[in-house]
Amino acid sequence: MGEIRALVEKVARQDERINTLAVELGALRRWRDEFSTGLPAQVRQTVELELLRMSQASKGDA
């Protein structure tokens, strides 16, 4: 009977680990999705700022 209990406890611990990994995986997926959508916007903003800076710099030369 003790062997069955030990086996059940082992399975329960494995189940807890699986649940923890599932939560972590979900967090990683959310981070990946946020990064994927946020990066293009950030790149676009950076390019726009750089173009603005370059146009202002060229106006200063004139």
TORPA-4810 file (N, C-alpha, C, O; in nm, 3 decimals):
<nodes>
NODE_1_0.083_-0.119_0.000_0.000_0.000_0.000_0.087_0.125_0.000_0.052_0.225_-0.063_M
NODE_2_0.199_0.121_0.070_0.290_0.235_0.075_0.349_0.266_-0.061_0.373_0.383_-0.093_G
NODE_3_0.372_0.162_-0.143_0.427_0.184_-0.277_0.327_0.260_-0.365_0.366_0.347_-0.444_E
NODE_4_0.200_0.227_-0.350_0.096_0.296_-0.428_0.089_0.442_-0.387_0.081_0.531_-0.472_I
NODE_5_0.092_0.466_-0.256_0.087_0.604_-0.207_0.208_0.683_-0.259_0.194_0.797_-0.304_R
NODE_6_0.326_0.622_-0.253_0.447_0.689_-0.302_0.435_0.719_-0.452_0.476_0.826_-0.498_A
NODE_7_0.379_0.626_-0.526_0.361_0.646_-0.669_0.262_0.759_-0.697_0.284_0.842_-0.785_L
NODE_8_0.152_0.761_-0.621_0.052_0.868_-0.637_0.115_1.004_-0.605_0.090_1.101_-0.676_V
NODE_9_0.194_1.010_-0.499_0.260_1.135_-0.462_0.359_1.179_-0.570_0.370_1.298_-0.600_E
NODE_10_0.429_1.084_-0.627_0.523_1.115_-0.734_0.450_1.172_-0.855_0.494_1.270_-0.915_K
NODE_11_0.339_1.110_-0.890_0.258_1.158_-1.003_0.206_1.299_-0.974_0.204_1.384_-1.062_V
NODE_12_0.163_1.322_-0.850_0.112_1.454_-0.812_0.222_1.560_-0.825_0.196_1.671_-0.871_A
NODE_13_0.343_1.526_-0.783_0.455_1.621_-0.796_0.485_1.650_-0.943_0.512_1.764_-0.981_R
NODE_14_0.480_1.546_-1.026_0.503_1.564_-1.169_0.393_1.654_-1.228_0.421_1.738_-1.314_Q
NODE_15_0.270_1.634_-1.182_0.158_1.714_-1.229_0.179_1.861_-1.192_0.150_1.951_-1.271_D
NODE_16_0.228_1.886_-1.071_0.256_2.023_-1.027_0.364_2.085_-1.116_0.354_2.202_-1.154_E
NODE_17_0.467_2.008_-1.147_0.574_2.058_-1.234_0.520_2.092_-1.372_0.555_2.194_-1.430_R
NODE_18_0.434_2.004_-1.425_0.376_2.028_-1.557_0.293_2.156_-1.555_0.300_2.237_-1.648_I
NODE_19_0.214_2.176_-1.449_0.133_2.297_-1.438_0.221_2.422_-1.431_0.191_2.524_-1.493_N
NODE_20_0.329_2.413_-1.354_0.422_2.526_-1.344_0.484_2.557_-1.479_0.494_2.674_-1.518_T
NODE_21_0.525_2.454_-1.551_0.584_2.475_-1.683_0.481_2.533_-1.780_0.515_2.617_-1.864_L
NODE_22_0.357_2.490_-1.769_0.252_2.542_-1.857_0.231_2.692_-1.832_0.213_2.769_-1.926_A
NODE_23_0.233_2.731_-1.706_0.219_2.874_-1.672_0.337_2.953_-1.728_0.319_3.059_-1.787_V
NODE_24_0.458_2.901_-1.709_0.577_2.968_-1.761_0.574_2.977_-1.913_0.611_3.079_-1.970_E
NODE_25_0.530_2.870_-1.977_0.521_2.870_-2.123_0.419_2.974_-2.171_0.443_3.044_-2.269_L
NODE_26_0.307_2.983_-2.101_0.207_3.083_-2.135_0.264_3.224_-2.122_0.238_3.309_-2.207_G
NODE_27_0.341_3.248_-2.018_0.404_3.379_-1.998_0.504_3.407_-2.110_0.510_3.519_-2.162_A
NODE_28_0.581_3.307_-2.148_0.677_3.325_-2.257_0.606_3.354_-2.389_0.651_3.438_-2.467_L
NODE_29_0.495_3.285_-2.413_0.420_3.310_-2.536_0.363_3.451_-2.537_0.366_3.518_-2.641_R
NODE_30_0.312_3.498_-2.423_0.260_3.635_-2.416_0.373_3.735_-2.442_0.355_3.832_-2.515_R
NODE_31_0.490_3.710_-2.381_0.604_3.800_-2.400_0.645_3.802_-2.547_0.671_3.907_-2.604_W
NODE_32_0.649_3.684_-2.608_0.686_3.674_-2.749_0.586_3.752_-2.836_0.626_3.825_-2.927_R
NODE_33_0.457_3.735_-2.808_0.356_3.805_-2.886_0.366_3.956_-2.868_0.355_4.031_-2.965_D
NODE_34_0.387_4.000_-2.744_0.402_4.143_-2.719_0.527_4.197_-2.788_0.526_4.306_-2.844_E
NODE_35_0.633_4.120_-2.783_0.758_4.161_-2.847_0.739_4.170_-2.998_0.784_4.265_-3.062_F
NODE_36_0.671_4.069_-3.056_0.651_4.065_-3.200_0.568_4.182_-3.249_0.595_4.238_-3.355_S
NODE_37_0.467_4.220_-3.172_0.384_4.333_-3.214_0.448_4.466_-3.177_0.432_4.565_-3.249_T
NODE_38_0.522_4.470_-3.067_0.582_4.594_-3.022_0.705_4.634_-3.100_0.731_4.752_-3.120_G
NODE_39_0.780_4.536_-3.146_0.906_4.567_-3.216_0.883_4.646_-3.344_0.951_4.747_-3.363_L
NODE_40_0.792_4.604_-3.432_0.772_4.684_-3.554_0.734_4.829_-3.523_0.781_4.921_-3.590_P
NODE_41_0.650_4.849_-3.422_0.611_4.986_-3.385_0.733_5.063_-3.336_0.750_5.180_-3.370_A
NODE_42_0.816_4.998_-3.257_0.936_5.065_-3.204_1.034_5.097_-3.317_1.094_5.204_-3.319_Q
NODE_43_1.049_5.004_-3.410_1.139_5.028_-3.523_1.086_5.145_-3.606_1.162_5.232_-3.647_V
NODE_44_0.956_5.146_-3.630_0.895_5.254_-3.708_0.917_5.389_-3.639_0.953_5.487_-3.704_R
NODE_45_0.897_5.393_-3.508_0.918_5.518_-3.434_1.064_5.562_-3.441_1.093_5.680_-3.458_Q
NODE_46_1.155_5.467_-3.429_1.297_5.499_-3.435_1.333_5.556_-3.572_1.407_5.654_-3.582_T
NODE_47_1.281_5.493_-3.677_1.309_5.541_-3.812_1.251_5.681_-3.831_1.317_5.768_-3.887_V
NODE_48_1.128_5.702_-3.785_1.066_5.834_-3.798_1.147_5.941_-3.724_1.168_6.051_-3.776_E
NODE_49_1.193_5.909_-3.604_1.273_6.005_-3.528_1.406_6.034_-3.598_1.452_6.148_-3.601_L
NODE_50_1.466_5.930_-3.653_1.594_5.948_-3.723_1.575_6.032_-3.848_1.657_6.119_-3.877_E
NODE_51_1.467_6.008_-3.923_1.439_6.087_-4.042_1.414_6.233_-4.005_1.460_6.324_-4.074_L
NODE_52_1.340_6.254_-3.897_1.314_6.390_-3.850_1.445_6.460_-3.812_1.468_6.576_-3.847_L
NODE_53_1.530_6.387_-3.739_1.658_6.443_-3.698_1.744_6.479_-3.819_1.808_6.584_-3.823_R
NODE_54_1.744_6.389_-3.918_1.824_6.413_-4.037_1.770_6.532_-4.115_1.849_6.612_-4.167_M
NODE_55_1.637_6.547_-4.124_1.581_6.660_-4.199_1.611_6.790_-4.126_1.638_6.893_-4.189_S
NODE_56_1.607_6.788_-3.994_1.637_6.908_-3.917_1.785_6.944_-3.929_1.821_7.062_-3.935_Q
NODE_57_1.870_6.843_-3.932_2.013_6.867_-3.946_2.044_6.927_-4.083_2.129_7.015_-4.095_A
NODE_58_1.976_6.879_-4.187_2.002_6.932_-4.321_1.949_7.074_-4.334_2.005_7.154_-4.409_S
NODE_59_1.842_7.107_-4.264_1.790_7.246_-4.266_1.889_7.338_-4.198_1.903_7.454_-4.236_K
NODE_60_1.958_7.288_-4.098_2.057_7.369_-4.028_2.177_7.400_-4.115_2.241_7.504_-4.098_G
NODE_61_2.208_7.311_-4.210_2.322_7.332_-4.300_2.291_7.437_-4.406_2.382_7.503_-4.456_D
NODE_62_2.164_7.454_-4.441_2.126_7.542_-4.551_2.141_7.688_-4.517_2.113_7.774_-4.600_A
</nodes>
